Amino acid sequence: MFAVYAFCREVDDIADEPGEIGEKRLALQEWRDEIDRLYAGGGENPVGLALRDPITRFGLRREDFLAVVDGMEMDAAPRIRIKDLAELALYCDRVACAVGRLSVRIFEVADPFGDPLAGALGEALQLTNILRDLKEDAARDRLYLPDELLRHCGIAASADAEKTLRHPAIKDVCEQIASRAQRRFDEAAGIAAQCDRRRVRPAVIMMQVYRRTFDRLVARGWRRWAEPVSVSRAEKLWVALRYGTV
């Protein structure tokens, strides 16, 4: 898991740190090449080399690593807009669900539960991130609420992300995204309940922490999207003890 986390950190930093989009794409392509080398029995990058053993031991899939890189390339763009719900689902799959698919194989969550759990929980977590970070993302010219949904709610396209968020109907858009996140949280909880508790403890801990963030976002309301919401370290520790030792 440390090796997978290090890989995710590497490609995420490429996407988020300042730099020209062309340079970022070259750096991400180098990671695609490194993944190819790993699956051919080679490897050059120290983080890549750390992945060789878990790839073999746990049968980690090449396409999941590549999906993460593709997601980081979406995030590397200087301006981000999401066309429709299908593109939003693809984005969530790449940046969150693919990481989950790698993780459940390391945790040895038995089939047929692993990938569905990764899909449901990954999307729920990422949608929560999107709803939580509206103000921060808009300041960076990133808007992950789909244009399709904005137009459906009567919000005209605008080059200014913050202006879009200030539209009175943004509440309706956020409610629809929140409804989708709620369904995915419920799906994840149902799948996790069918699994060996020991195997899904990390997933359940993450679900419980994010569920608290999500519930507070809903309680705060979507007209107040700029007001921060968080879960304290003490509460996170309580969640870890409560759900990590049962």
C-alpha positions in Angstrom: 0.0 0.0 0.0 2.9 2.4 0.7 4.2 1.7 -2.9 0.7 2.3 -4.4 0.3 5.5 -2.4 3.8 6.7 -3.5 2.8 6.1 -7.1 -0.4 8.0 -6.7 1.4 10.8 -4.9 4.0 11.0 -7.8 1.4 11.4 -10.6 -0.9 13.6 -8.5 2.0 16.0 -7.9 2.6 16.2 -11.6 -1.0 17.2 -12.2 -1.2 19.7 -9.4 2.1 21.4 -9.2 2.8 24.5 -11.4 4.1 23.9 -14.9 3.3 23.9 -18.6 0.7 21.4 -19.7 3.1 20.0 -22.3 5.7 19.2 -19.7 3.1 17.6 -17.5 1.9 15.4 -20.3 5.4 14.3 -21.0 6.0 13.4 -17.3 2.7 11.4 -17.2 3.7 9.6 -20.4 6.9 8.6 -18.8 4.9 7.0 -16.0 2.9 5.1 -18.7 6.2 3.9 -20.1 7.4 3.0 -16.7 4.2 0.9 -16.1 4.8 -0.9 -19.4 8.4 -1.6 -18.3 7.2 -3.0 -15.0 4.8 -5.4 -16.6 7.6 -6.5 -19.0 9.7 -7.4 -16.0 11.8 -4.2 -15.9 11.5 -0.8 -14.3 13.7 2.3 -13.7 11.9 4.6 -11.3 12.5 3.8 -7.6 8.7 4.1 -6.9 8.0 1.9 -9.9 10.5 -0.7 -8.7 8.7 -0.7 -5.3 5.6 -1.8 -7.2 7.1 -4.9 -8.8 6.6 -7.2 -5.9 3.0 -6.2 -5.1 2.1 -6.4 -8.8 3.2 -10.0 -8.8 1.9 -11.0 -5.4 -1.5 -9.5 -5.6 -2.1 -9.5 -9.4 -2.4 -5.8 -9.6 -3.8 -4.8 -13.0 -1.9 -2.7 -15.5 -5.1 -1.0 -16.7 -5.8 0.3 -13.2 -2.4 2.0 -13.0 -2.9 3.5 -16.4 -6.4 4.7 -15.4 -4.9 6.7 -12.5 -2.4 8.3 -14.9 -5.2 9.2 -17.3 -7.2 10.7 -14.5 -4.2 12.9 -13.5 -3.9 14.0 -17.1 -7.5 15.2 -16.9 -6.5 17.1 -13.7 -3.4 18.6 -15.3 -5.3 20.8 -17.6 -5.1 24.6 -16.8 -8.9 24.9 -17.0 -11.3 22.0 -16.1 -14.9 21.7 -17.2 -16.8 18.4 -17.2 -19.2 17.9 -20.2 -21.8 15.5 -18.7 -22.5 12.9 -16.1 -20.8 10.2 -18.2 -17.5 12.2 -18.2 -17.9 12.9 -14.4 -18.3 9.1 -13.9 -15.2 8.5 -16.0 -13.2 11.1 -14.0 -14.3 9.5 -10.7 -13.4 6.1 -12.0 -9.9 7.2 -13.0 -8.9 9.2 -10.0 -10.6 7.3 -7.2 -12.2 3.9 -8.2 -9.0 2.7 -10.0 -7.0 3.3 -6.8 -9.7 1.4 -5.0 -9.4 -1.5 -7.4 -5.7 -1.7 -6.7 -6.3 -1.5 -3.0 -9.0 -4.2 -2.7 -6.7 -6.6 -4.4 -3.9 -5.9 -1.8 -6.5 -6.3 1.0 -7.6 -9.6 -0.7 -11.3 -8.7 -0.7 -12.8 -11.8 -2.3 -14.6 -11.8 -5.6 -17.2 -10.8 -6.6 -17.2 -7.9 -4.1 -13.8 -6.2 -4.6 -14.3 -4.2 -7.8 -18.0 -3.3 -7.0 -16.9 -2.0 -3.6 -14.1 0.0 -5.2 -16.5 1.5 -7.7 -19.2 2.5 -5.3 -17.0 3.8 -2.6 -14.5 5.5 -4.9 -17.2 7.5 -6.6 -18.9 8.4 -3.3 -15.6 9.7 -2.0 -14.7 11.7 -5.1 -18.1 13.2 -5.4 -17.8 14.3 -1.7 -14.4 15.8 -2.5 -16.0 17.7 -5.4 -18.8 19.1 -3.3 -16.5 20.0 -0.4 -13.9 21.8 -2.6 -16.1 23.9 -4.8 -14.6 27.2 -3.7 -11.0 26.0 -3.8 -11.4 24.4 -7.2 -13.1 27.4 -8.7 -10.2 29.6 -7.6 -8.0 27.4 -9.8 -10.5 27.5 -12.7 -11.7 24.0 -12.0 -15.4 23.1 -12.1 -16.4 19.5 -11.8 -20.2 20.0 -11.9 -21.2 18.8 -15.3 -22.2 21.4 -18.0 -25.1 19.1 -18.9 -26.5 19.4 -15.4 -25.9 23.1 -15.1 -27.8 23.8 -18.3 -30.6 21.5 -17.2 -31.0 23.6 -14.1 -31.0 26.8 -16.1 -27.4 27.9 -15.5 -25.8 29.3 -18.6 -22.1 28.5 -19.4 -19.7 31.0 -18.0 -15.9 31.4 -18.3 -15.9 32.4 -14.6 -16.3 29.3 -12.4 -17.1 31.3 -9.3 -19.8 33.3 -11.1 -21.4 29.9 -12.1 -21.4 28.8 -8.4 -23.1 32.1 -7.4 -26.1 31.3 -9.5 -29.2 30.7 -7.3 -29.9 27.3 -9.1 -26.5 25.9 -8.1 -28.3 24.4 -5.1 -30.3 22.2 -7.5 -27.1 21.0 -9.2 -25.4 20.2 -5.9 -28.4 18.4 -4.6 -28.4 16.1 -7.7 -24.7 15.3 -7.2 -25.3 14.7 -3.5 -28.1 12.3 -4.3 -25.8 10.4 -6.5 -23.1 10.3 -3.8 -25.7 9.2 -1.2 -26.7 6.2 -3.4 -23.1 5.2 -3.9 -22.3 5.4 -0.2 -25.3 3.2 0.5 -24.2 0.7 -2.2 -20.7 0.6 -0.7 -22.1 0.0 2.8 -24.2 -2.9 1.5 -21.3 -4.5 -0.3 -18.9 -4.1 2.6 -21.4 -5.8 4.9 -21.1 -8.9 2.8 -17.3 -9.0 3.0 -14.9 -10.4 5.6 -14.7 -7.5 8.1 -10.9 -7.8 8.5 -10.4 -7.3 4.8 -12.5 -4.2 4.4 -11.5 -2.3 7.6 -9.5 0.3 5.7 -12.4 0.9 3.3 -14.9 1.1 6.1 -12.8 3.6 8.0 -12.5 5.8 4.9 -16.2 5.5 4.2 -17.1 6.5 7.8 -14.8 9.6 7.7 -16.1 10.7 4.4 -19.7 10.0 5.3 -19.3 12.4 8.2 -18.0 15.1 5.9 -20.8 14.4 3.4 -23.5 14.6 6.1 -22.1 18.0 7.3 -22.1 19.3 3.7 -25.7 18.4 3.4 -26.6 19.9 6.7 -24.8 23.1 5.9 -26.7 23.5 2.7 -25.6 24.2 -0.9 -26.3 27.9 -1.0 -23.4 28.2 1.5 -21.0 26.3 -0.8 -18.1 28.6 0.1 -18.2 27.7 3.8 -15.6 25.1 4.8 -16.6 21.7 6.3 -14.2 19.3 7.9 -13.9 16.4 10.3 -11.5 16.9 13.2 -8.4 14.8 13.8 -9.9 13.6 17.1 -13.0 12.4 15.4 -11.0 10.7 12.7 -9.0 8.9 15.4 -12.3 7.8 17.0 -13.5 6.4 13.7 -10.3 4.6 13.2 -10.5 3.0 16.7 -14.2 2.3 16.4 -14.2 0.7 12.9 -10.6 -0.5 12.8 -10.7 -2.9 15.8 -14.1 -4.6 15.4 
